[in-house]
Amino acid sequence: MKQQLKLFLIVLVTAVAASALTLFIVGKGNGGSAYSSADSEKFEKLMAAYDKIKSDYYKKADDEKLTDGAIKGMLAALGDPYSTYMDKKEAQSFEESITSSFEGIGAQVEEKNGQILIVAPIKGSPAEKAGLKPHDEIQKVDGKSVKGKTVNEAVAMIRGKKGTDVKLVLKREGVGEIDVTIKRDTIPVETVYSKMIDGNIGEIQITSFSENTAKELTKAIDDLTEKGAKRFVLDLRGNPGGLMDQAIAMSNLFVDKGKTIMQVEPKNGTKEVYKAENERKVNKPTVVLVNGGTASAAEIMAAALHQASGIPIVGEKTFGKGTVQNAENFSDGSTVKLTIAKWLTPNGNWIHEKGIEPQYKAELPSYAKLPYLDPKKKYQSGSTGDEVKVAQEMLKALGYNVKPTGSFDDQTVQAVKAFQNDQKLKTTGIITGETTSGMTVKLQDKLSKHDTQLEKAIEIVKKEK
């Protein structure tokens, strides 16, 4: 295996559009063999199987496929969804996710108990606009089942060129199956978004931890301070994680020098402790906002700020990703990603598959969890089913007089016509095309203006001293 100077310690797994988000420290490869002469018999068995295939199999066997299959098989035998093999194309996407923009739908995914699940859509991405939610299960991609697929294989099915469509069948808890068609696009690489809210509060949304995120955060803090920010809300909702050095650098801005940010514990039990070494520190009252899509490096930062600096956490329980992966390249450009350690909070807690509970719980309105409706489908008088009920719930949330029964009755027709009239659309009483898209946009606008989780965070940060 080709040794690298960078060891990628991955706290989050693959992205639909980017194949993987990583968390890393700089270190040196160990070099040499990982096995002793006592293991030679096992490898002789492996080589004997290879020779048997090459000599006796009735078709010509592809050497590369055999090798890749052997590696995939060994990793699969670990029963760890975060230990995977990436071919050259997947490894390239892995690197792109750290350093540049990419094309896809923009959603982080993971494999869990044989299911391919959405971790979180990226802010401003086609996936977010299509209404994908954390914990949505991807069942089919363009009509092909992902059952039994690895995360990397599912990612390869979903990725594609900008402007092309991908059709997903999702399963959402409490809703059932959802059909979604998403147009692929270039996924934005900007990871920090900031603005002034409620007079003197600086809201900073961090969408992932990429190469320049710490610099972006520092600039956002400085810009908001110049504008008069006296307090900060750090919004880590839907943040799937990223580079560990960035999480540490960003935590450095809020944790007193010498205090623990995180710990890494390999199988020998020896803990490596990362402490704050900041040259500057933010002393303004701050709260952290999280939800079920807050994962990995984002959880590292949330836990560090709370446990080391007493900064409150507001929102919903986080995702719960507490293992660390090392990724190294083979000479042909492929990559093996292997779980090598746990990461622990400053207090030594392992949050894997548990998540972090906020001190102040806050949920979004129920309409925030409504599934996406395909604008290409048509719902009209006489239509019935779960999707009709979703459309009725959307109309009700927008203030129109309708009962979510799942039956497209006369009352629903009148509500649709009222919406179309308000939006200056053709008043057909039929939900399709611009009407469907318009309902989705208006609901998203309402949610952004009535963000109950953000409102709770503002309430709490105002009390902080």
Secondary structure per residue as TSV (DSSP state, phi and psi in degrees):
chain	resnum	aa	ss	phi	psi
A	1	M	-	360.0	136.9
A	2	K	-	-70.7	123.5
A	3	Q	-	-81.3	146.2
A	4	Q	-	-119.2	158.7
A	5	L	S	-80.9	-23.0
A	6	K	E	-103.2	127.7
A	7	L	E	-104.8	121.8
A	8	F	E	-89.6	112.4
A	9	L	E	-98.3	103.9
A	10	I	E	-94.8	122.5
A	11	V	S	-97.5	-26.6
A	12	L	S	-120.0	154.0
A	13	V	-	-91.4	-147.8
A	14	T	-	-75.8	156.2
A	15	A	B	-107.4	141.0
A	16	V	T	-55.2	-42.1
A	17	A	T	-92.5	-22.3
A	18	A	T	-117.1	-3.0
A	19	S	S	71.2	-38.6
A	20	A	-	-165.5	146.9
A	21	L	-	-112.1	142.9
A	22	T	-	-128.1	167.1
A	23	L	-	-136.9	122.6
A	24	F	E	-141.3	159.9
A	25	I	E	-126.8	163.6
A	26	V	E	-91.6	133.2
A	27	G	-	-159.8	-172.7
A	28	K	-	-116.7	144.0
A	29	G	-	-67.3	151.9
A	30	N	-	-78.3	-30.0
A	31	G	-	71.7	168.5
A	32	G	S	74.9	-178.4
A	33	S	-	-86.9	148.3
A	34	A	S	-94.5	0.8
A	35	Y	S	-132.1	158.0
A	36	S	-	-100.4	176.5
A	37	S	G	-63.9	-23.7
A	38	A	G	-64.5	-21.2
A	39	D	G	-89.1	-3.0
A	40	S	H	-61.3	-32.8
A	41	E	H	-63.2	-38.7
A	42	K	H	-65.0	-39.5
A	43	F	H	-73.9	-29.1
A	44	E	H	-63.9	-38.0
A	45	K	H	-62.1	-43.0
A	46	L	H	-62.8	-46.2
A	47	M	H	-67.6	-33.5
A	48	A	H	-64.8	-39.8
A	49	A	H	-64.2	-40.1
A	50	Y	H	-62.8	-47.3
A	51	D	H	-62.4	-38.6
A	52	K	H	-62.0	-44.0
A	53	I	H	-62.6	-47.1
A	54	K	H	-63.2	-34.8
A	55	S	H	-90.0	-34.7
A	56	D	H	-113.7	-18.0
A	57	Y	-	-61.9	139.1
A	58	Y	S	-72.3	-11.7
A	59	K	S	-118.1	164.4
A	60	K	-	-72.2	125.2
A	61	A	-	-92.4	139.2
A	62	D	-	-84.1	119.0
A	63	D	H	-58.0	-43.2
A	64	E	H	-65.0	-41.6
A	65	K	H	-66.5	-37.1
A	66	L	H	-64.9	-43.8
A	67	T	H	-64.7	-48.4
A	68	D	H	-59.7	-40.9
A	69	G	H	-64.4	-37.5
A	70	A	H	-65.1	-42.3
A	71	I	H	-66.2	-45.5
A	72	K	H	-60.2	-39.3
A	73	G	H	-64.3	-42.5
A	74	M	H	-62.9	-43.0
A	75	L	H	-69.1	-39.1
A	76	A	H	-63.1	-33.6
A	77	A	T	-65.3	-17.2
A	78	L	T	-72.7	-21.7
A	79	G	T	68.3	25.4
A	80	D	-	-116.8	112.2
A	81	P	T	-65.6	-14.1
A	82	Y	T	-94.1	-7.1
A	83	S	-	-99.6	111.8
A	84	T	E	-141.5	164.2
A	85	Y	E	-109.8	133.6
A	86	M	E	-118.1	128.5
A	87	D	-	-73.0	-177.9
A	88	K	H	-57.7	-43.2
A	89	K	H	-66.0	-44.2
A	90	E	H	-66.4	-38.6
A	91	A	H	-65.2	-35.1
A	92	Q	H	-65.2	-42.2
A	93	S	H	-63.3	-38.1
A	94	F	H	-54.9	-47.7
A	95	E	H	-68.8	-37.8
A	96	E	H	-61.2	-33.8
A	97	S	H	-64.8	-21.1
A	98	I	H	-93.2	-35.5
A	99	T	H	-112.1	-17.2
A	100	S	S	-153.4	-179.0
A	101	S	-	-77.6	166.6
A	102	F	E	-151.5	169.4
A	103	E	E	-112.8	134.7
A	104	G	E	170.2	-152.5
A	105	I	-	-102.2	-17.8
A	106	G	-	79.9	58.9
A	107	A	E	-143.5	135.1
A	108	Q	E	-82.3	139.1
A	109	V	E	-133.0	163.0
A	110	E	E	-142.9	160.3
A	111	E	E	-102.2	128.2
A	112	K	E	-142.7	120.6
A	113	N	T	52.2	40.5
A	114	G	T	81.7	1.9
A	115	Q	E	-107.9	145.6
A	116	I	E	-98.5	113.2
A	117	L	E	-116.0	144.8
A	118	I	E	-73.6	128.4
A	119	V	E	-86.0	-52.8
A	120	A	E	-169.6	144.2
A	121	P	E	-78.8	148.8
A	122	I	-	-79.9	141.3
A	123	K	T	-56.3	131.4
A	124	G	T	78.7	2.7
A	125	S	S	-85.2	163.5
A	126	P	H	-57.3	-35.1
A	127	A	H	-63.4	-41.4
A	128	E	H	-66.4	-43.7
A	129	K	H	-65.1	-28.9
A	130	A	T	-81.3	-5.8
A	131	G	T	87.3	18.3
A	132	L	-	-64.8	142.5
A	133	K	-	-124.3	153.7
A	134	P	T	-55.2	139.8
A	135	H	T	79.5	0.2
A	136	D	-	-60.4	134.5
A	137	E	E	-96.6	124.9
A	138	I	E	-82.8	120.4
A	139	Q	E	-103.3	-38.9
A	140	K	E	-138.9	149.7
A	141	V	E	-127.4	116.7
A	142	D	T	51.0	43.1
A	143	G	T	82.9	-5.4
A	144	K	E	-103.5	131.4
A	145	S	E	-67.1	144.4
A	146	V	-	-101.0	6.7
A	147	K	T	-59.5	127.5
A	148	G	T	85.0	-4.1
A	149	K	-	-82.1	148.8
A	150	T	-	-77.5	167.3
A	151	V	H	-58.9	-43.4
A	152	N	H	-64.2	-37.5
A	153	E	H	-68.2	-39.4
A	154	A	H	-65.6	-41.0
A	155	V	H	-59.6	-43.8
A	156	A	H	-61.7	-33.6
A	157	M	H	-70.6	-33.9
A	158	I	H	-85.4	-33.8
A	159	R	-	-65.9	159.5
A	160	G	-	175.3	178.9
A	161	K	-	-72.7	150.4
A	162	K	T	-55.8	135.3
A	163	G	T	93.9	-13.1
A	164	T	-	-90.3	156.1
A	165	D	E	-98.7	148.7
A	166	V	E	-130.5	134.5
A	167	K	E	-104.1	124.2
A	168	L	E	-114.6	142.9
A	169	V	E	-109.4	118.8
A	170	L	E	-111.6	156.5
A	171	K	E	-121.7	120.7
A	172	R	E	-114.3	132.6
A	173	E	T	-58.8	130.1
A	174	G	T	82.9	-5.6
A	175	V	T	-120.0	-44.9
A	176	G	E	105.3	-153.9
A	177	E	E	-77.2	142.6
A	178	I	E	-133.3	130.1
A	179	D	E	-95.9	127.7
A	180	V	E	-132.1	130.3
A	181	T	E	-110.5	123.9
A	182	I	E	-123.9	132.8
A	183	K	E	-88.5	122.4
A	184	R	-	-66.4	152.2
A	185	D	E	-151.7	176.7
A	186	T	E	-76.7	126.2
A	187	I	E	-86.2	129.1
A	188	P	-	-64.8	144.6
A	189	V	-	-100.0	-10.6
A	190	E	-	-64.5	133.0
A	191	T	-	-117.4	-7.0
A	192	V	E	-128.1	127.9
A	193	Y	E	-125.9	132.2
A	194	S	E	-138.0	152.6
A	195	K	E	-163.5	162.3
A	196	M	E	-87.3	135.6
A	197	I	E	-135.6	153.4
A	198	D	T	50.8	42.3
A	199	G	T	89.0	-82.1
A	200	N	T	-123.4	25.0
A	201	I	E	-104.4	131.1
A	202	G	E	-95.8	117.5
A	203	E	E	-95.9	126.5
A	204	I	E	-124.6	113.7
A	205	Q	E	-98.9	125.3
A	206	I	E	-112.7	116.1
A	207	T	-	-93.4	-22.6
A	208	S	-	-167.6	174.5
A	209	F	B	-115.1	89.3
A	210	S	-	-104.7	-173.9
A	211	E	T	-55.8	-35.8
A	212	N	T	-109.4	13.0
A	213	T	H	-64.7	-40.0
A	214	A	H	-61.0	-41.2
A	215	K	H	-65.6	-41.4
A	216	E	H	-62.2	-40.8
A	217	L	H	-66.1	-43.9
A	218	T	H	-59.7	-43.6
A	219	K	H	-64.5	-41.6
A	220	A	H	-62.0	-42.2
A	221	I	H	-62.0	-44.9
A	222	D	H	-64.6	-43.3
A	223	D	H	-63.9	-44.1
A	224	L	H	-67.5	-36.5
A	225	T	H	-63.0	-41.8
A	226	E	H	-62.5	-28.9
A	227	K	T	-84.5	-1.8
A	228	G	T	104.1	15.3
A	229	A	-	-65.5	128.9
A	230	K	-	-108.9	-15.3
A	231	R	E	-145.8	159.8
A	232	F	E	-132.3	141.8
A	233	V	E	-114.9	117.0
A	234	L	E	-95.6	111.5
A	235	D	E	-95.0	106.5
A	236	L	-	-107.0	16.2
A	237	R	T	-64.8	135.9
A	238	G	T	69.9	12.3
A	239	N	-	-89.2	112.9
A	240	P	-	-82.6	-4.3
A	241	G	-	113.8	-158.2
A	242	G	B	155.5	-139.1
A	243	L	-	-77.7	128.7
A	244	M	H	-65.9	-36.6
A	245	D	H	-64.1	-31.3
A	246	Q	H	-70.9	-41.2
A	247	A	H	-60.8	-40.4
A	248	I	H	-67.9	-46.4
A	249	A	H	-60.9	-39.1
A	250	M	H	-72.7	-37.7
A	251	S	H	-65.5	-33.4
A	252	N	H	-53.2	-30.0
A	253	L	T	-72.0	-16.1
A	254	F	T	-123.3	-6.9
A	255	V	S	-109.7	136.3
A	256	D	-	-60.8	143.4
A	257	K	T	-56.9	133.3
A	258	G	T	94.1	-15.1
A	259	K	S	-83.7	152.4
A	260	T	E	-74.8	134.1
A	261	I	E	-95.9	-45.0
A	262	M	E	-163.0	169.9
A	263	Q	E	-133.9	148.6
A	264	V	E	-122.2	127.8
A	265	E	E	-124.7	106.1
A	266	P	E	-77.8	-176.8
A	267	K	T	-67.7	-19.0
A	268	N	T	-79.2	-3.7
A	269	G	-	83.5	-4.5
A	270	T	-	-79.5	118.9
A	271	K	-	-90.2	132.3
A	272	E	E	-99.4	121.7
A	273	V	E	-103.9	129.8
A	274	Y	E	-105.5	120.9
A	275	K	E	-112.6	156.3
A	276	A	-	-68.0	134.2
A	277	E	-	-130.5	39.1
A	278	N	-	-72.4	146.5
A	279	E	S	-96.6	-16.0
A	280	R	S	-140.8	153.2
A	281	K	-	-142.7	137.8
A	282	V	-	-80.4	121.3
A	283	N	-	-107.4	4.3
A	284	K	S	-80.6	148.6
A	285	P	-	-53.7	134.8
A	286	T	E	-141.4	146.8
A	287	V	E	-130.7	157.2
A	288	V	E	-113.2	133.9
A	289	L	E	-109.8	126.0
A	290	V	E	-135.0	165.8
A	291	N	-	-151.9	-167.9
A	292	G	T	-66.8	-14.2
A	293	G	T	-93.9	2.6
A	294	T	-	-83.3	114.5
A	295	A	-	-137.9	159.6
A	296	S	T	52.0	-113.9
A	297	A	H	-59.8	-32.3
A	298	A	H	-66.2	-35.2
A	299	E	H	-70.6	-35.1
A	300	I	H	-58.0	-47.7
A	301	M	H	-66.9	-44.2
A	302	A	H	-60.5	-45.7
A	303	A	H	-65.9	-40.1
A	304	A	H	-63.1	-46.5
A	305	L	H	-65.6	-36.3
A	306	H	H	-76.3	-51.9
A	307	Q	H	-75.4	-31.5
A	308	A	H	-93.6	-23.2
A	309	S	H	-127.8	0.7
A	310	G	-	70.4	19.2
A	311	I	-	-76.1	127.6
A	312	P	-	-69.1	149.5
A	313	I	E	-111.5	131.2
A	314	V	E	-121.5	144.4
A	315	G	E	127.3	-130.8
A	316	E	S	-122.5	163.4
A	317	K	-	-56.8	138.6
A	318	T	-	-78.3	177.1
A	319	F	-	-65.2	-48.5
A	320	G	-	93.5	71.0
A	321	K	-	-126.3	103.7
A	322	G	-	-121.4	23.0
A	323	T	E	-113.5	161.0
A	324	V	E	-120.0	135.8
A	325	Q	E	-115.7	147.7
A	326	N	E	-109.1	132.2
A	327	A	E	-120.9	127.7
A	328	E	E	-133.0	149.4
A	329	N	E	-92.9	143.9
A	330	F	-	-85.8	165.5
A	331	S	T	-63.5	-22.2
A	332	D	T	-86.9	3.9
A	333	G	S	96.2	-8.1
A	334	S	-	-77.6	166.2
A	335	T	E	-139.3	140.7
A	336	V	E	-108.1	129.0
A	337	K	E	-113.3	119.2
A	338	L	E	-129.5	133.2
A	339	T	E	-69.5	124.5
A	340	I	E	-121.6	-10.0
A	341	A	E	-165.9	168.5
A	342	K	E	-96.7	154.8
A	343	W	E	-114.2	143.0
A	344	L	E	-121.5	153.0
A	345	T	-	-72.4	170.9
A	346	P	T	-53.3	-34.3
A	347	N	T	-83.1	1.0
A	348	G	-	87.3	14.2
A	349	N	-	-81.0	142.5
A	350	W	-	-106.0	111.5
A	351	I	-	-93.0	8.9
A	352	H	T	-60.6	127.1
A	353	E	T	59.8	13.4
A	354	K	T	-117.1	-38.6
A	355	G	-	78.4	-179.1
A	356	I	-	-114.1	125.4
A	357	E	-	-83.2	129.8
A	358	P	-	-71.4	154.0
A	359	Q	S	-74.5	-28.4
A	360	Y	E	-125.2	108.6
A	361	K	E	-81.4	139.8
A	362	A	-	-153.3	130.6
A	363	E	-	-112.2	157.2
A	364	L	-	-80.9	161.8
A	365	P	-	-57.9	154.9
A	366	S	G	-58.2	-30.2
A	367	Y	G	-69.5	-14.9
A	368	A	G	-67.6	-19.5
A	369	K	G	-98.6	5.0
A	370	L	-	-66.2	141.2
A	371	P	-	-75.1	166.9
A	372	Y	-	-74.2	139.8
A	373	L	-	-107.3	131.1
A	374	D	-	-73.8	118.6
A	375	P	T	-60.8	-18.0
A	376	K	T	-79.6	-16.7
A	377	K	S	-85.7	159.1
A	378	K	-	-123.4	130.3
A	379	Y	B	-123.6	126.7
A	380	Q	-	-148.2	-179.6
A	381	S	T	-50.5	126.7
A	382	G	T	98.9	-17.9
A	383	S	-	-67.9	147.2
A	384	T	B	-139.1	163.6
A	385	G	S	126.8	177.3
A	386	D	H	-62.7	-36.7
A	387	E	H	-68.5	-34.0
A	388	V	H	-64.4	-41.8
A	389	K	H	-62.4	-40.3
A	390	V	H	-60.4	-45.4
A	391	A	H	-61.0	-39.7
A	392	Q	H	-66.3	-39.3
A	393	E	H	-65.4	-35.9
A	394	M	H	-64.1	-46.5
A	395	L	H	-62.3	-41.9
A	396	K	H	-62.6	-43.3
A	397	A	H	-63.0	-28.6
A	398	L	T	-85.0	1.8
A	399	G	T	97.2	12.1
A	400	Y	-	-95.4	148.4
A	401	N	-	-79.7	98.6
A	402	V	-	-156.1	146.7
A	403	K	-	-105.9	125.8
A	404	P	-	-73.4	85.2
A	405	T	-	-102.5	-18.1
A	406	G	S	88.8	2.3
A	407	S	B	-120.0	123.5
A	408	F	-	-77.3	86.3
A	409	D	-	-94.7	-174.6
A	410	D	H	-62.5	-37.1
A	411	Q	H	-61.0	-39.6
A	412	T	H	-67.4	-41.0
A	413	V	H	-56.6	-46.0
A	414	Q	H	-66.4	-37.5
A	415	A	H	-65.2	-41.9
A	416	V	H	-63.9	-43.7
A	417	K	H	-62.2	-38.4
A	418	A	H	-64.1	-42.0
A	419	F	H	-63.4	-46.3
A	420	Q	H	-61.6	-40.0
A	421	N	H	-64.4	-43.2
A	422	D	H	-63.7	-32.2
A	423	Q	T	-96.2	7.0
A	424	K	T	59.3	41.2
A	425	L	-	-105.7	163.2
A	426	K	-	-62.2	125.2
A	427	T	-	-84.9	84.2
A	428	T	-	-98.6	-21.2
A	429	G	S	76.1	9.2
A	430	I	-	-111.3	135.9
A	431	I	B	-95.2	111.0
A	432	T	-	-169.1	165.5
A	433	G	H	49.6	-123.3
A	434	E	H	-62.7	-31.0
A	435	T	H	-65.6	-46.6
A	436	T	H	-61.5	-49.1
A	437	S	H	-61.9	-40.5
A	438	G	H	-63.4	-40.7
A	439	M	H	-62.3	-41.9
A	440	T	H	-63.6	-46.8
A	441	V	H	-62.7	-44.3
A	442	K	H	-64.4	-36.2
A	443	L	H	-68.4	-40.0
A	444	Q	H	-65.3	-38.6
A	445	D	H	-62.3	-43.3
A	446	K	H	-62.9	-41.6
A	447	L	H	-64.4	-40.1
A	448	S	H	-67.5	-28.9
A	449	K	H	-86.2	-19.4
A	450	H	S	-129.5	55.8
A	451	D	-	-79.9	96.0
A	452	T	H	-63.7	-30.2
A	453	Q	H	-70.8	-44.0
A	454	L	H	-64.5	-39.4
A	455	E	H	-59.9	-39.5
A	456	K	H	-66.5	-40.1
A	457	A	H	-62.6	-41.1
A	458	I	H	-63.7	-41.5
A	459	E	H	-58.7	-44.7
A	460	I	H	-71.1	-42.9
A	461	V	H	-66.9	-27.9
A	462	K	H	-67.2	-25.1
A	463	K	H	-86.5	-16.4
A	464	E	-	-73.9	146.9
A	465	K	-	-122.7	360.0
